[in-house]
Every structure is written in structure tokens, then in C-alpha cells.
Amino acid sequence: MSIEEAILLDTLRCRLNFLRTKNEYTKKRVADQLNISLETYETYEEGDALPDILELIDIIDFYDVTLDYLVGRTES
């Protein structure tokens, strides 16, 4: 894994956790909304895996954020 990939995983992990806790959602609720297993969602929030593009689209729609925000290219 390159340093860029590691940074991306860590940023995504932090943003997913921040958005979920800010909205007071459980991991189970988010996983259900995204139509993925809890275990799969946990791998994203733990920084062990990257969602595929369709899952990323579902995540940004669910939280009403941009992809640039989710991956750390912007702060808003």
C-alpha cells in the first residue's frame, strides 16, 4: 500500500466516523441504509477497506456531502 492510499483510508475512516457520530447513527443503521452488511461497513470505518464507487455514491447521498469532503480534498 502506498502512503497516498494509507492517507486516503485514514481520512475516509475519520470522516465516516465523524459523520456517523455527529448524526447519532449506529453503525448498524448506516449499514442498513447503505444496503451493506454491518461487517462491511465496519471495515470502511476501521480503515481496513475502501468502498466501491457505487457504495461511495450511496454514502455521499446518505450524508449529503461531496466526494471531495469524504476523501479529504476539501473541509466542507
C-alpha positions, 0 to 999 in steps of 0.5 A, a space after each residue: 500500500 502506498 502512503 497516498 492510499 494509507 492517507 486516503 483510508 485514514 481520512 475516509 475512516 475519520 470522516 465516516 466516523 465523524 459523520 456517523 457520530 455527529 448524526 447519532 447513527 449506529 453503525 448498524 443503521 448506516 449499514 442498513 441504509 447503505 444496503 451493506 452488511 454491518 461487517 462491511 461497513 465496519 471495515 470502511 470505518 476501521 480503515 481496513 477497506 475502501 468502498 466501491 464507487 457505487 457504495 461511495 455514491 450511496 454514502 455521499 447521498 446518505 450524508 449529503 456531502 461531496 466526494 471531495 469532503 469524504 476523501 479529504 480534498 476539501 473541509 466542507 
